[in-house]
Amino acid sequence: MIQKIGVLMGGKSAEREVSLRTGEAIYKALTNLGYQTVKIDVHNDVAEQLIKEKIDLAFLALHGKYGEDGCIQGLLEILDIPYTGSNVLSSALAMDKIATKRMLIQAQLPTPDFSLINRNSYYNKNKDEICQNIIKALPLPLVVKAPTQGSTIGISFVHQPEQLPSAIENAFKYDSSALIEKYISGIEITASVLGNDQPEALPLIEIVSATGVYDYEAKYTVGLSEHIIPPRLEQNKQAQIQDLAVKAFMTLGCSGLARVDFIIDEQGNPYILEINTIPGMTETSLAPDAAKAAGISFENLTQKIVELALAKSK
């Protein structure tokens, strides 16, 4: 029997502000559902806070490093506190885009071709030669990402060879490696997946950004992106994407709620870009919109996530 739920929010990552918004929305929903709920802003003293508050369940509203990467999950395991979402390993794998891509390839699931370079190799060797070899292997245009960041933090689009060095160096501001990925022009689709052992994909969403790029600003500024439900795709194509989303979710061993992001190329081929194990739950977020399209209110979605966490902890 749950006596008290702690909403873990904020944290130390570059996505702190979004996490606070997600946490506030979840806190309100849980309170409206009748749960005794406390907000816990995650800092270095989080272990002491958790022990002091004596919570029965941690509802994770953290995004990015230390929240979505398995760190807080490991601490909760040590403290024997059940928590929402994916376990330590699944969280760590999904947070690292390189590890995710390797898992997807192993499972024969489609993901864009990629290369990677670590910071030491880049700065200790011939940078021009490294960039030339990347462009030979992966023709322009390219997308350069910081592999362990979320919300498109540290991402750059490279259309000319001379743009590649600065894009790589921008990724190094956030990570010790840079992920260089083939840029695929097409339709951006996201699939939210809900469940544990028998997960189901919620209705798909097509994302259209007012700026042409679904970046951090477009994601979290009201009016800068449009969510089209259902997407402008044939029904059989939608079913294929939902099936791939569930397979990706299960390949990484996810649980609770996760979001799988896709790009659909001009020939209609879907490619998995990444998996988010703690999707945003703000007023502009995708997962709540997908749930709403399935007839699940924000409060009911929150309740289902709690139930899935309890089922996982038994």
Secondary structure, DSSP 8 states (H G I E B T S, - for coil): ----EEEEE--SSTTHHHHHHHHHHHHHHHHHTT--EEEEE--TTHHHHHHHHT-SEEEE---STTTSSSHHHHHHHHTT--BSS--HHHHHHHHSHHHHHHHHHHTT-----EEEEEHHHHHHS-HHHHHHHHHHHS-SSEEEE-TT--TTTT-EEE-SGGGHHHHHHHHHTT-SEEEEEE---EEEEEEEEEESSS-EE---EEEEETTSS--HHHHHSTTSEEEESS-SS-HHHHHHHHHHHHHHHHHTT--EEEEEEEEEETTS-EEEEEEESS---STT-HHHHHHHHTT--HHHHHHHHHHHHHHHH-
